[in-house]
């Protein structure tokens, strides 16, 4: 987006599970100078098995999460996934590096952050940022808005056609 003026804009991309939030954002970031982290889905034989965290500033990628039967590492256990501690550290560092840059991206805020863990501390720091896009699962959107009361543009994804 040549001439993309992203100043003074906080955007939330929300939607249910597997509605294309991260994929949409990744495509958007291909056309803007973004920093932060996107966790893109990883598929095996057409089935989602997890996600990889990509630092948008330098392109480095690390395993972020895998379904329990595919995870060959220890980490934070959720209902379906195990989140890699190394992947979480990589994502947090990418967000920290992006604070103060043109457009900060945080993908994705989940239940862990609502329990003041995971990205929570770096999200608190990032809220000083005037120009950011945050991916928030729809099921926790109200909790996020209470925890981080700001003015946002909210874009709801219902899937990619």
N, C-alpha and C positions, 0 to 999 in steps of 0.2 A: 504494500500500500504506500505508494510514493506520497510523501507529504502527510502521512498518518499522524494526526495530532492526538496523542493519547494522554495529554496532561489533564489532571484534575478529574480522572474518571476511574471509578472502582466498579468493576463488573463481576457479577457472580454468574457462572454457568452452572445450572442445576438440572437435575433429571434423575430418573431411576437408574438402577443397575443396568449396565450394558446398553445405554442409549446413545453412545458415541460422543460423550462429552470430551474426553481426552483426545480422541481422534480428530474431532472438529477443531479443538484448540491447537493441536499440533499443526494442522493444515493452515490455520490462521497465522500461527507464528512463523511459518515459512515465508510470509510476506511482510513481516514487521521485525524490527530489531527488538527481540525479547530476551529477558534473562529469567532465571528461576528454574523451576523443575516441571516436567510433564512426565507422568507415569503412563506409558503406552502399554496397551494390552499385548500379551504374548499368547499365541495360539499354537496348538499341536494337533494336527489332523482335524483342523476346523473347530477345535474346542479350546475355549479360553483356559489357560493354565496359570495365569498370573499377569504380572506387569514388570516392566523395566523402567527405572528412573533415568531420565535424560536431562543432563545439565544443558540448558538452552544456550548458555554463554559459550561453552567450549565443545559441546556435542558428546561429552563422555557419558557412557551408559553403564549402569550397574543393575544387577537383579534387585528388584524391590520386593516382590512378593510372588509366592507360588502356592498353588493348592497344596494342601497338607501332604498328599501322597506323592507330590513331585518335588517337595522342598528337601534339599540335601544340606540344609543349614539350620541352625537354631535361630530363634528370633521371637518376635511378638506374635502370639497366636490369636487369631480372630475366629469367627465361626467357620469360614471357608479356607482361609489362607494363613500362611506363616510369613510375616514381614521380616525381611533380612535386616539385621542391625547395621550391617555395612551399607545396605541400600538406603536405610533411613538416614544414616550419617551423611551419605552422598547427597541425598535430597535436601537435607537441612543446610549443608554447605552451599549448595546451588542457590537456595533461597537467600541465605545470608549475603552471598556475593552479589545477588541481584538487587538488594535494597539500595535505592538511590539511582538505579539505572532507568532508562527510558520507559520500559514497561515490564513490570514484575509479574511473573506467572507462578501460581501455587496450585499444583494438582496432586492429589486431591485431598481435601479436608474430610475426615471421617470421624467415626465414633471414638477412635483413640484420641484425637485432638479435643473432642468434647469432654474427655475425661482428664484434660490438662496434661496430656502426654504426646508423644510423637512430635509433630511440627508445632505444637501449641506455643512454646516459648518464642520461636522464630516468627510465628504469625503475629504475636503481640508486637514484636519489634517492627514487623513489616507494615503494620497498620498506619505507621507514620507516612508511608508511601502514598502519594496522591494518584498514582497511575498503576493500577494492578488489575489482574484477572485472577479470580479464585474459583476453582471447581469445588462445589459442595453438593454432596448427595442430597436429593430432595427430602429424604426421610429425616435428615438432621438440619435442614435449612433454618427452621424456626429457632432451634437451639443455637446455631451459629450466629444468627442475627441478634439474639439476646446477649451472647457472649462478646460479640464484636459489633456494637451498635454504630453503624456508619450509614452514609447514604450510598446506595448501590443501584446500578442498573442490573436487573435480573433477567437473564435469558434462560428459558426452560427448554431443554432438549427432550424430544419425544422419540428420537431415533433418527437415523440417517437413511434417506431414501436413495 
